[in-house]
Amino acid sequence: MPRFKRTDRINELLREELSVLIRDEVRDPRVGLATITAVETSPELDHARIYISTLGEDDEKQEILAGLQSAAGFLRGQLGRRLHLRRIPELHFGIDRVLEGAQRIETLLREALPDSPPNEE
């Protein structure tokens, strides 16, 4: 049976609650459609890095980040009311670049590898 660290459980709890709060409570028009892909908290639970994924160009993504960062105090207060934690971490938002990296690697592999012949049986 796998054992989970407390921070793993808190990360998942924060991800779920922040997703609901951003979708239902944040009224900033800059935020738009932002999906929380991961949350990483420090071992002391002082800080939480929230990774988001969204569609659009880099300037649009920066606008969404600015909107989320301006709503960070509100979100932290709402988390304090909803969750029974002794300490609610400071929220720091960032763009999740994993998907972009995966697409770049796939493009490079397609360019590097010649077309393989079809499998003949």
A tleap script that builds the chain and sets N, CA, C and O, in Angstrom:
source leaprc.protein.ff14SB
mol = sequence {
  NMET PRO ARG PHE LYS ARG THR ASP ARG ILE
  ASN GLU LEU LEU ARG GLU GLU LEU SER VAL
  LEU ILE ARG ASP GLU VAL ARG ASP PRO ARG
  VAL GLY LEU ALA THR ILE THR ALA VAL GLU
  THR SER PRO GLU LEU ASP HIE ALA ARG ILE
  TYR ILE SER THR LEU GLY GLU ASP ASP GLU
  LYS GLN GLU ILE LEU ALA GLY LEU GLN SER
  ALA ALA GLY PHE LEU ARG GLY GLN LEU GLY
  ARG ARG LEU HIE LEU ARG ARG ILE PRO GLU
  LEU HIE PHE GLY ILE ASP ARG VAL LEU GLU
  GLY ALA GLN ARG ILE GLU THR LEU LEU ARG
  GLU ALA LEU PRO ASP SER PRO PRO ASN GLU
  CGLU
}
set mol.1.N position { 0.856 -1.183 0.000 }
set mol.1.CA position { 0.000 0.000 0.000 }
set mol.1.C position { 0.897 1.240 0.000 }
set mol.1.O position { 1.740 1.386 0.885 }
set mol.2.N position { 0.730 2.131 -0.975 }
set mol.2.CA position { 1.594 3.310 -1.011 }
set mol.2.C position { 1.260 4.273 0.115 }
set mol.2.O position { 0.104 4.428 0.507 }
set mol.3.N position { 2.288 4.907 0.617 }
set mol.3.CA position { 2.110 5.923 1.655 }
set mol.3.C position { 2.320 7.280 1.028 }
set mol.3.O position { 3.270 7.485 0.272 }
set mol.4.N position { 1.451 8.189 1.335 }
set mol.4.CA position { 1.535 9.526 0.799 }
set mol.4.C position { 1.997 10.477 1.892 }
set mol.4.O position { 1.601 10.374 3.053 }
set mol.5.N position { 2.842 11.397 1.480 }
set mol.5.CA position { 3.265 12.412 2.422 }
set mol.5.C position { 2.123 13.403 2.636 }
set mol.5.O position { 1.235 13.545 1.795 }
set mol.6.N position { 2.165 14.063 3.743 }
set mol.6.CA position { 1.126 15.049 4.067 }
set mol.6.C position { 1.082 16.147 3.020 }
set mol.6.O position { 0.003 16.605 2.644 }
set mol.7.N position { 2.246 16.574 2.546 }
set mol.7.CA position { 2.272 17.652 1.548 }
set mol.7.C position { 1.610 17.215 0.251 }
set mol.7.O position { 1.002 18.038 -0.434 }
set mol.8.N position { 1.715 15.929 -0.102 }
set mol.8.CA position { 1.036 15.445 -1.315 }
set mol.8.C position { -0.479 15.574 -1.181 }
set mol.8.O position { -1.163 15.984 -2.119 }
set mol.9.N position { -0.989 15.224 -0.016 }
set mol.9.CA position { -2.436 15.334 0.207 }
set mol.9.C position { -2.870 16.798 0.214 }
set mol.9.O position { -3.920 17.137 -0.330 }
set mol.10.N position { -2.074 17.658 0.823 }
set mol.10.CA position { -2.406 19.085 0.857 }
set mol.10.C position { -2.322 19.685 -0.539 }
set mol.10.O position { -3.154 20.516 -0.904 }
set mol.11.N position { -1.329 19.275 -1.325 }
set mol.11.CA position { -1.219 19.756 -2.710 }
set mol.11.C position { -2.480 19.436 -3.505 }
set mol.11.O position { -3.003 20.290 -4.221 }
set mol.12.N position { -2.957 18.224 -3.380 }
set mol.12.CA position { -4.159 17.823 -4.119 }
set mol.12.C position { -5.385 18.574 -3.600 }
set mol.12.O position { -6.226 19.000 -4.391 }
set mol.13.N position { -5.493 18.737 -2.306 }
set mol.13.CA position { -6.609 19.473 -1.721 }
set mol.13.C position { -6.607 20.926 -2.205 }
set mol.13.O position { -7.652 21.458 -2.579 }
set mol.14.N position { -5.446 21.560 -2.197 }
set mol.14.CA position { -5.340 22.937 -2.678 }
set mol.14.C position { -5.693 23.035 -4.162 }
set mol.14.O position { -6.376 23.971 -4.578 }
set mol.15.N position { -5.228 22.072 -4.959 }
set mol.15.CA position { -5.534 22.083 -6.393 }
set mol.15.C position { -7.039 22.020 -6.632 }
set mol.15.O position { -7.574 22.770 -7.449 }
set mol.16.N position { -7.712 21.133 -5.924 }
set mol.16.CA position { -9.163 20.994 -6.089 }
set mol.16.C position { -9.895 22.264 -5.657 }
set mol.16.O position { -10.742 22.773 -6.391 }
set mol.17.N position { -9.573 22.769 -4.482 }
set mol.17.CA position { -10.272 23.956 -3.962 }
set mol.17.C position { -9.985 25.197 -4.808 }
set mol.17.O position { -10.891 25.986 -5.077 }
set mol.18.N position { -8.737 25.373 -5.227 }
set mol.18.CA position { -8.415 26.532 -6.060 }
set mol.18.C position { -9.107 26.463 -7.411 }
set mol.18.O position { -9.521 27.490 -7.948 }
set mol.19.N position { -9.236 25.275 -7.962 }
set mol.19.CA position { -9.944 25.123 -9.239 }
set mol.19.C position { -11.384 25.602 -9.116 }
set mol.19.O position { -11.888 26.310 -9.988 }
set mol.20.N position { -12.039 25.215 -8.037 }
set mol.20.CA position { -13.431 25.631 -7.817 }
set mol.20.C position { -13.501 27.135 -7.571 }
set mol.20.O position { -14.362 27.815 -8.128 }
set mol.21.N position { -12.610 27.649 -6.751 }
set mol.21.CA position { -12.629 29.078 -6.439 }
set mol.21.C position { -12.369 29.933 -7.680 }
set mol.21.O position { -13.055 30.932 -7.897 }
set mol.22.N position { -11.400 29.555 -8.483 }
set mol.22.CA position { -11.095 30.331 -9.684 }
set mol.22.C position { -12.265 30.276 -10.661 }
set mol.22.O position { -12.606 31.281 -11.286 }
set mol.23.N position { -12.868 29.117 -10.790 }
set mol.23.CA position { -13.996 28.972 -11.709 }
set mol.23.C position { -15.235 29.731 -11.236 }
set mol.23.O position { -15.921 30.350 -12.049 }
set mol.24.N position { -15.532 29.694 -9.934 }
set mol.24.CA position { -16.807 30.208 -9.439 }
set mol.24.C position { -16.739 31.566 -8.751 }
set mol.24.O position { -17.722 32.306 -8.775 }
set mol.25.N position { -15.615 31.915 -8.143 }
set mol.25.CA position { -15.577 33.085 -7.278 }
set mol.25.C position { -14.783 34.266 -7.826 }
set mol.25.O position { -15.123 35.415 -7.546 }
set mol.26.N position { -13.741 34.008 -8.595 }
set mol.26.CA position { -12.890 35.100 -9.085 }
set mol.26.C position { -13.613 35.836 -10.204 }
set mol.26.O position { -14.026 35.233 -11.195 }
set mol.27.N position { -13.760 37.135 -10.036 }
set mol.27.CA position { -14.510 37.950 -10.992 }
set mol.27.C position { -13.600 38.779 -11.906 }
set mol.27.O position { -14.093 39.573 -12.707 }
set mol.28.N position { -12.310 38.608 -11.797 }
set mol.28.CA position { -11.363 39.364 -12.619 }
set mol.28.C position { -11.471 38.892 -14.069 }
set mol.28.O position { -11.268 37.708 -14.339 }
set mol.29.N position { -11.786 39.787 -15.007 }
set mol.29.CA position { -11.949 39.371 -16.408 }
set mol.29.C position { -10.646 38.902 -17.048 }
set mol.29.O position { -10.675 38.239 -18.085 }
set mol.30.N position { -9.516 39.233 -16.453 }
set mol.30.CA position { -8.237 38.795 -17.016 }
set mol.30.C position { -8.011 37.300 -16.846 }
set mol.30.O position { -7.271 36.692 -17.618 }
set mol.31.N position { -8.640 36.708 -15.846 }
set mol.31.CA position { -8.347 35.313 -15.519 }
set mol.31.C position { -8.824 34.369 -16.612 }
set mol.31.O position { -8.064 33.489 -17.016 }
set mol.32.N position { -10.031 34.511 -17.101 }
set mol.32.CA position { -10.505 33.669 -18.191 }
set mol.32.C position { -10.477 32.190 -17.849 }
set mol.32.O position { -10.813 31.784 -16.737 }
set mol.33.N position { -10.072 31.399 -18.821 }
set mol.33.CA position { -10.035 29.953 -18.644 }
set mol.33.C position { -8.621 29.519 -18.270 }
set mol.33.O position { -7.751 29.389 -19.131 }
set mol.34.N position { -8.410 29.302 -17.004 }
set mol.34.CA position { -7.124 28.821 -16.499 }
set mol.34.C position { -7.366 27.494 -15.801 }
set mol.34.O position { -8.252 27.378 -14.955 }
set mol.35.N position { -6.575 26.496 -16.160 }
set mol.35.CA position { -6.679 25.179 -15.557 }
set mol.35.C position { -5.472 24.955 -14.665 }
set mol.35.O position { -4.333 25.124 -15.100 }
set mol.36.N position { -5.717 24.581 -13.435 }
set mol.36.CA position { -4.622 24.294 -12.511 }
set mol.36.C position { -4.147 22.875 -12.774 }
set mol.36.O position { -4.911 21.918 -12.648 }
set mol.37.N position { -2.881 22.749 -13.140 }
set mol.37.CA position { -2.334 21.433 -13.456 }
set mol.37.C position { -1.609 20.806 -12.270 }
set mol.37.O position { -1.591 19.583 -12.136 }
set mol.38.N position { -1.013 21.626 -11.412 }
set mol.38.CA position { -0.275 21.073 -10.275 }
set mol.38.C position { -0.101 22.140 -9.203 }
set mol.38.O position { -0.131 23.340 -9.477 }
set mol.39.N position { 0.080 21.668 -7.981 }
set mol.39.CA position { 0.398 22.540 -6.851 }
set mol.39.C position { 1.554 21.900 -6.114 }
set mol.39.O position { 1.531 20.704 -5.823 }
set mol.40.N position { 2.572 22.704 -5.811 }
set mol.40.CA position { 3.707 22.236 -5.032 }
set mol.40.C position { 3.866 23.161 -3.830 }
set mol.40.O position { 4.085 24.362 -3.984 }
set mol.41.N position { 3.755 22.594 -2.639 }
set mol.41.CA position { 3.929 23.382 -1.425 }
set mol.41.C position { 5.307 23.107 -0.838 }
set mol.41.O position { 5.889 22.040 -1.031 }
set mol.42.N position { 5.805 24.095 -0.122 }
set mol.42.CA position { 7.072 23.900 0.582 }
set mol.42.C position { 6.814 22.969 1.767 }
set mol.42.O position { 5.677 22.859 2.226 }
set mol.43.N position { 7.844 22.304 2.263 }
set mol.43.CA position { 7.644 21.383 3.391 }
set mol.43.C position { 7.057 22.058 4.632 }
set mol.43.O position { 6.363 21.414 5.419 }
set mol.44.N position { 7.333 23.344 4.806 }
set mol.44.CA position { 6.809 24.067 5.965 }
set mol.44.C position { 5.416 24.632 5.710 }
set mol.44.O position { 4.810 25.220 6.606 }
set mol.45.N position { 4.910 24.458 4.504 }
set mol.45.CA position { 3.598 24.969 4.072 }
set mol.45.C position { 3.528 26.495 4.107 }
set mol.45.O position { 2.455 27.065 4.304 }
set mol.46.N position { 4.664 27.152 3.917 }
set mol.46.CA position { 4.686 28.612 3.866 }
set mol.46.C position { 4.324 29.144 2.489 }
set mol.46.O position { 3.695 30.196 2.368 }
set mol.47.N position { 4.719 28.420 1.457 }
set mol.47.CA position { 4.520 28.871 0.088 }
set mol.47.C position { 3.968 27.736 -0.760 }
set mol.47.O position { 4.271 26.564 -0.534 }
set mol.48.N position { 3.156 28.104 -1.735 }
set mol.48.CA position { 2.634 27.129 -2.684 }
set mol.48.C position { 2.820 27.682 -4.086 }
set mol.48.O position { 2.420 28.810 -4.377 }
set mol.49.N position { 3.426 26.887 -4.948 }
set mol.49.CA position { 3.586 27.238 -6.352 }
set mol.49.C position { 2.454 26.546 -7.096 }
set mol.49.O position { 2.343 25.320 -7.072 }
set mol.50.N position { 1.610 27.342 -7.760 }
set mol.50.CA position { 0.466 26.822 -8.494 }
set mol.50.C position { 0.765 26.952 -9.973 }
set mol.50.O position { 0.995 28.051 -10.478 }
set mol.51.N position { 0.759 25.816 -10.667 }
set mol.51.CA position { 1.024 25.796 -12.100 }
set mol.51.C position { -0.300 25.767 -12.844 }
set mol.51.O position { -1.187 24.969 -12.540 }
set mol.52.N position { -0.416 26.660 -13.833 }
set mol.52.CA position { -1.643 26.734 -14.612 }
set mol.52.C position { -1.336 26.480 -16.074 }
set mol.52.O position { -0.222 26.700 -16.548 }
set mol.53.N position { -2.355 26.011 -16.773 }
set mol.53.CA position { -2.284 25.813 -18.207 }
set mol.53.C position { -3.447 26.572 -18.823 }
set mol.53.O position { -4.563 26.563 -18.302 }
set mol.54.N position { -3.164 27.229 -19.943 }
set mol.54.CA position { -4.209 27.992 -20.605 }
set mol.54.C position { -3.871 28.129 -22.076 }
set mol.54.O position { -2.718 27.966 -22.475 }
set mol.55.N position { -4.856 28.422 -22.862 }
set mol.55.CA position { -4.654 28.631 -24.287 }
set mol.55.C position { -4.311 30.084 -24.548 }
set mol.55.O position { -4.626 30.958 -23.740 }
set mol.56.N position { -3.673 30.342 -25.664 }
set mol.56.CA position { -3.392 31.718 -26.032 }
set mol.56.C position { -1.913 31.987 -26.185 }
set mol.56.O position { -1.072 31.116 -25.963 }
set mol.57.N position { -1.621 33.205 -26.567 }
set mol.57.CA position { -0.248 33.651 -26.755 }
set mol.57.C position { 0.381 34.004 -25.407 }
set mol.57.O position { -0.299 34.032 -24.381 }
set mol.58.N position { 1.678 34.273 -25.425 }
set mol.58.CA position { 2.407 34.571 -24.182 }
set mol.58.C position { 1.872 35.812 -23.480 }
set mol.58.O position { 1.798 35.842 -22.252 }
set mol.59.N position { 1.496 36.846 -24.249 }
set mol.59.CA position { 0.981 38.055 -23.596 }
set mol.59.C position { -0.356 37.800 -22.918 }
set mol.59.O position { -0.634 38.374 -21.865 }
set mol.60.N position { -1.191 36.939 -23.510 }
set mol.60.CA position { -2.465 36.577 -22.879 }
set mol.60.C position { -2.220 35.758 -21.605 }
set mol.60.O position { -2.916 35.927 -20.604 }
set mol.61.N position { -1.235 34.881 -21.658 }
set mol.61.CA position { -0.904 34.080 -20.481 }
set mol.61.C position { -0.391 34.970 -19.350 }
set mol.61.O position { -0.701 34.736 -18.182 }
set mol.62.N position { 0.389 35.982 -19.698 }
set mol.62.CA position { 0.891 36.906 -18.679 }
set mol.62.C position { -0.247 37.716 -18.053 }
set mol.62.O position { -0.210 38.020 -16.861 }
set mol.63.N position { -1.257 38.065 -18.853 }
set mol.63.CA position { -2.435 38.759 -18.316 }
set mol.63.C position { -3.175 37.871 -17.318 }
set mol.63.O position { -3.612 38.337 -16.265 }
set mol.64.N position { -3.311 36.600 -17.654 }
set mol.64.CA position { -3.985 35.662 -16.752 }
set mol.64.C position { -3.193 35.532 -15.449 }
set mol.64.O position { -3.770 35.528 -14.362 }
set mol.65.N position { -1.873 35.425 -15.569 }
set mol.65.CA position { -1.040 35.347 -14.368 }
set mol.65.C position { -1.185 36.594 -13.507 }
set mol.65.O position { -1.254 36.503 -12.281 }
set mol.66.N position { -1.231 37.765 -14.151 }
set mol.66.CA position { -1.389 39.017 -13.399 }
set mol.66.C position { -2.737 39.036 -12.680 }
set mol.66.O position { -2.822 39.479 -11.535 }
set mol.67.N position { -3.783 38.560 -13.342 }
set mol.67.CA position { -5.101 38.495 -12.714 }
set mol.67.C position { -5.128 37.544 -11.537 }
set mol.67.O position { -5.718 37.846 -10.500 }
set mol.68.N position { -4.489 36.395 -11.695 }
set mol.68.CA position { -4.446 35.425 -10.597 }
set mol.68.C position { -3.604 35.944 -9.435 }
set mol.68.O position { -3.959 35.751 -8.272 }
set mol.69.N position { -2.501 36.595 -9.748 }
set mol.69.CA position { -1.661 37.116 -8.675 }
set mol.69.C position { -2.382 38.225 -7.907 }
set mol.69.O position { -2.219 38.350 -6.693 }
set mol.70.N position { -3.181 39.031 -8.619 }
set mol.70.CA position { -3.934 40.073 -7.918 }
set mol.70.C position { -5.060 39.481 -7.068 }
set mol.70.O position { -5.488 40.093 -6.089 }
set mol.71.N position { -5.536 38.298 -7.438 }
set mol.71.CA position { -6.595 37.636 -6.669 }
set mol.71.C position { -6.029 36.703 -5.603 }
set mol.71.O position { -6.797 36.053 -4.894 }
set mol.72.N position { -4.710 36.619 -5.473 }
set mol.72.CA position { -4.085 35.668 -4.548 }
set mol.72.C position { -4.520 35.893 -3.101 }
set mol.72.O position { -4.760 34.926 -2.378 }
set mol.73.N position { -4.624 37.138 -2.670 }
set mol.73.CA position { -5.060 37.417 -1.304 }
set mol.73.C position { -6.482 36.962 -1.057 }
set mol.73.O position { -6.782 36.366 -0.023 }
set mol.74.N position { -7.361 37.245 -2.012 }
set mol.74.CA position { -8.745 36.789 -1.915 }
set mol.74.C position { -8.806 35.266 -1.867 }
set mol.74.O position { -9.518 34.695 -1.040 }
set mol.75.N position { -8.053 34.605 -2.762 }
set mol.75.CA position { -8.064 33.142 -2.813 }
set mol.75.C position { -7.534 32.543 -1.505 }
set mol.75.O position { -8.071 31.555 -1.004 }
set mol.76.N position { -6.495 33.141 -0.970 }
set mol.76.CA position { -5.927 32.646 0.279 }
set mol.76.C position { -6.931 32.783 1.426 }
set mol.76.O position { -7.050 31.887 2.262 }
set mol.77.N position { -7.645 33.898 1.463 }
set mol.77.CA position { -8.668 34.086 2.489 }
set mol.77.C position { -9.790 33.075 2.370 }
set mol.77.O position { -10.262 32.543 3.374 }
set mol.78.N position { -10.222 32.808 1.139 }
set mol.78.CA position { -11.271 31.814 0.923 }
set mol.78.C position { -10.800 30.414 1.308 }
set mol.78.O position { -11.564 29.629 1.870 }
set mol.79.N position { -9.549 30.108 1.004 }
set mol.79.CA position { -9.009 28.800 1.403 }
set mol.79.C position { -8.989 28.675 2.920 }
set mol.79.O position { -9.266 27.605 3.461 }
set mol.80.N position { -8.662 29.762 3.605 }
set mol.80.CA position { -8.659 29.745 5.070 }
set mol.80.C position { -10.031 29.465 5.650 }
set mol.80.O position { -10.145 28.824 6.695 }
set mol.81.N position { -11.074 29.938 4.981 }
set mol.81.CA position { -12.440 29.695 5.459 }
set mol.81.C position { -12.904 28.273 5.147 }
set mol.81.O position { -13.668 27.685 5.912 }
set mol.82.N position { -12.442 27.721 4.021 }
set mol.82.CA position { -12.926 26.414 3.566 }
set mol.82.C position { -12.151 25.235 4.132 }
set mol.82.O position { -12.721 24.173 4.384 }
set mol.83.N position { -10.855 25.422 4.332 }
set mol.83.CA position { -10.003 24.311 4.745 }
set mol.83.C position { -9.659 24.429 6.220 }
set mol.83.O position { -9.552 25.528 6.765 }
set mol.84.N position { -9.491 23.313 6.836 }
set mol.84.CA position { -9.155 23.288 8.258 }
set mol.84.C position { -7.660 23.027 8.406 }
set mol.84.O position { -7.228 21.980 8.890 }
set mol.85.N position { -6.892 24.017 7.973 }
set mol.85.CA position { -5.440 23.942 8.074 }
set mol.85.C position { -4.958 25.029 9.018 }
set mol.85.O position { -5.534 26.115 9.076 }
set mol.86.N position { -3.916 24.736 9.743 }
set mol.86.CA position { -3.360 25.716 10.658 }
set mol.86.C position { -2.745 26.883 9.900 }
set mol.86.O position { -2.830 28.031 10.336 }
set mol.87.N position { -2.130 26.585 8.770 }
set mol.87.CA position { -1.440 27.610 8.003 }
set mol.87.C position { -1.831 27.480 6.522 }
set mol.87.O position { -1.729 26.404 5.933 }
set mol.88.N position { -2.273 28.583 5.944 }
set mol.88.CA position { -2.573 28.623 4.513 }
set mol.88.C position { -1.350 29.247 3.835 }
set mol.88.O position { -0.940 30.349 4.199 }
set mol.89.N position { -0.764 28.554 2.854 }
set mol.89.CA position { 0.458 29.070 2.241 }
set mol.89.C position { 0.216 30.290 1.360 }
set mol.89.O position { -0.890 30.511 0.867 }
set mol.90.N position { 1.276 31.079 1.171 }
set mol.90.CA position { 1.229 32.156 0.191 }
set mol.90.C position { 1.162 31.522 -1.187 }
set mol.90.O position { 1.817 30.513 -1.449 }
set mol.91.N position { 0.367 32.118 -2.066 }
set mol.91.CA position { 0.145 31.544 -3.387 }
set mol.91.C position { 0.999 32.259 -4.426 }
set mol.91.O position { 0.998 33.487 -4.515 }
set mol.92.N position { 1.729 31.465 -5.213 }
set mol.92.CA position { 2.559 31.981 -6.296 }
set mol.92.C position { 2.168 31.228 -7.568 }
set mol.92.O position { 2.240 30.000 -7.612 }
set mol.93.N position { 1.757 31.959 -8.593 }
set mol.93.CA position { 1.273 31.339 -9.817 }
set mol.93.C position { 2.344 31.339 -10.893 }
set mol.93.O position { 3.152 32.262 -10.987 }
set mol.94.N position { 2.338 30.279 -11.712 }
set mol.94.CA position { 3.268 30.168 -12.828 }
set mol.94.C position { 2.647 29.352 -13.942 }
set mol.94.O position { 1.716 28.579 -13.718 }
set mol.95.N position { 3.172 29.532 -15.145 }
set mol.95.CA position { 2.683 28.798 -16.311 }
set mol.95.C position { 3.319 27.414 -16.326 }
set mol.95.O position { 4.525 27.278 -16.114 }
set mol.96.N position { 2.515 26.392 -16.574 }
set mol.96.CA position { 3.003 25.029 -16.712 }
set mol.96.C position { 3.506 24.856 -18.140 }
set mol.96.O position { 2.717 24.905 -19.084 }
set mol.97.N position { 4.789 24.658 -18.305 }
set mol.97.CA position { 5.420 24.570 -19.633 }
set mol.97.C position { 5.647 23.129 -20.078 }
set mol.97.O position { 6.315 22.910 -21.088 }
set mol.98.N position { 5.121 22.150 -19.369 }
set mol.98.CA position { 5.356 20.749 -19.694 }
set mol.98.C position { 4.777 20.399 -21.059 }
set mol.98.O position { 5.447 19.745 -21.858 }
set mol.99.N position { 3.558 20.817 -21.339 }
set mol.99.CA position { 2.918 20.488 -22.610 }
set mol.99.C position { 3.674 21.117 -23.786 }
set mol.99.O position { 3.853 20.483 -24.825 }
set mol.100.N position { 4.110 22.354 -23.616 }
set mol.100.CA position { 4.876 23.013 -24.670 }
set mol.100.C position { 6.176 22.265 -24.934 }
set mol.100.O position { 6.569 22.093 -26.088 }
set mol.101.N position { 6.843 21.822 -23.883 }
set mol.101.CA position { 8.083 21.067 -24.034 }
set mol.101.C position { 7.866 19.736 -24.730 }
set mol.101.O position { 8.665 19.331 -25.575 }
set mol.102.N position { 6.787 19.058 -24.376 }
set mol.102.CA position { 6.469 17.780 -25.002 }
set mol.102.C position { 6.183 17.962 -26.496 }
set mol.102.O position { 6.616 17.150 -27.315 }
set mol.103.N position { 5.463 19.015 -26.847 }
set mol.103.CA position { 5.185 19.271 -28.261 }
set mol.103.C position { 6.463 19.593 -29.020 }
set mol.103.O position { 6.624 19.177 -30.168 }
set mol.104.N position { 7.368 20.324 -28.396 }
set mol.104.CA position { 8.643 20.650 -29.046 }
set mol.104.C position { 9.471 19.394 -29.267 }
set mol.104.O position { 10.054 19.223 -30.337 }
set mol.105.N position { 9.533 18.522 -28.284 }
set mol.105.CA position { 10.285 17.269 -28.425 }
set mol.105.C position { 9.683 16.418 -29.534 }
set mol.105.O position { 10.416 15.834 -30.332 }
set mol.106.N position { 8.366 16.344 -29.593 }
set mol.106.CA position { 7.710 15.559 -30.635 }
set mol.106.C position { 8.029 16.115 -32.020 }
set mol.106.O position { 8.282 15.353 -32.953 }
set mol.107.N position { 8.018 17.431 -32.155 }
set mol.107.CA position { 8.349 18.058 -33.429 }
set mol.107.C position { 9.797 17.748 -33.828 }
set mol.107.O position { 10.068 17.411 -34.981 }
set mol.108.N position { 10.719 17.862 -32.877 }
set mol.108.CA position { 12.117 17.570 -33.163 }
set mol.108.C position { 12.322 16.112 -33.548 }
set mol.108.O position { 13.112 15.816 -34.445 }
set mol.109.N position { 11.622 15.197 -32.883 }
set mol.109.CA position { 11.745 13.776 -33.225 }
set mol.109.C position { 11.216 13.490 -34.624 }
set mol.109.O position { 11.804 12.700 -35.362 }
set mol.110.N position { 10.125 14.119 -34.986 }
set mol.110.CA position { 9.575 13.913 -36.338 }
set mol.110.C position { 10.518 14.441 -37.409 }
set mol.110.O position { 10.623 13.867 -38.493 }
set mol.111.N position { 11.202 15.534 -37.101 }
set mol.111.CA position { 12.159 16.080 -38.062 }
set mol.111.C position { 13.409 15.204 -38.153 }
set mol.111.O position { 13.972 15.035 -39.234 }
set mol.112.N position { 13.839 14.650 -37.024 }
set mol.112.CA position { 15.081 13.880 -36.981 }
set mol.112.C position { 14.937 12.461 -37.519 }
set mol.112.O position { 15.864 11.930 -38.131 }
set mol.113.N position { 13.800 11.858 -37.298 }
set mol.113.CA position { 13.613 10.464 -37.712 }
set mol.113.C position { 13.000 10.418 -39.108 }
set mol.113.O position { 12.006 11.093 -39.376 }
set mol.114.N position { 13.588 9.626 -39.991 }
set mol.114.CA position { 12.992 9.495 -41.325 }
set mol.114.C position { 11.693 8.709 -41.237 }
set mol.114.O position { 11.437 7.992 -40.270 }
set mol.115.N position { 10.898 8.864 -42.256 }
set mol.115.CA position { 9.646 8.091 -42.294 }
set mol.115.C position { 9.979 6.616 -42.273 }
set mol.115.O position { 10.774 6.133 -43.079 }
set mol.116.N position { 9.373 5.917 -41.355 }
set mol.116.CA position { 9.627 4.470 -41.275 }
set mol.116.C position { 8.690 3.764 -42.229 }
set mol.116.O position { 7.553 4.195 -42.422 }
set mol.117.N position { 9.163 2.673 -42.833 }
set mol.117.CA position { 8.297 1.935 -43.755 }
set mol.117.C position { 7.158 1.275 -43.007 }
set mol.117.O position { 7.305 0.939 -41.832 }
set mol.118.N position { 6.037 1.084 -43.658 }
set mol.118.CA position { 4.907 0.435 -42.985 }
set mol.118.C position { 5.253 -1.002 -42.635 }
set mol.118.O position { 6.034 -1.649 -43.331 }
set mol.119.N position { 4.673 -1.490 -41.564 }
set mol.119.CA position { 4.896 -2.872 -41.132 }
set mol.119.C position { 4.228 -3.804 -42.104 }
set mol.119.O position { 3.044 -3.669 -42.411 }
set mol.120.N position { 5.032 -4.789 -42.603 }
set mol.120.CA position { 4.465 -5.796 -43.508 }
set mol.120.C position { 4.364 -7.097 -42.758 }
set mol.120.O position { 5.303 -7.501 -42.073 }
set mol.121.N position { 3.261 -7.738 -42.879 }
set mol.121.CA position { 3.058 -9.008 -42.178 }
set mol.121.C position { 2.975 -10.126 -43.150 }
set mol.121.O position { 2.805 -11.278 -42.753 }
savepdb mol mol.pdb
quit
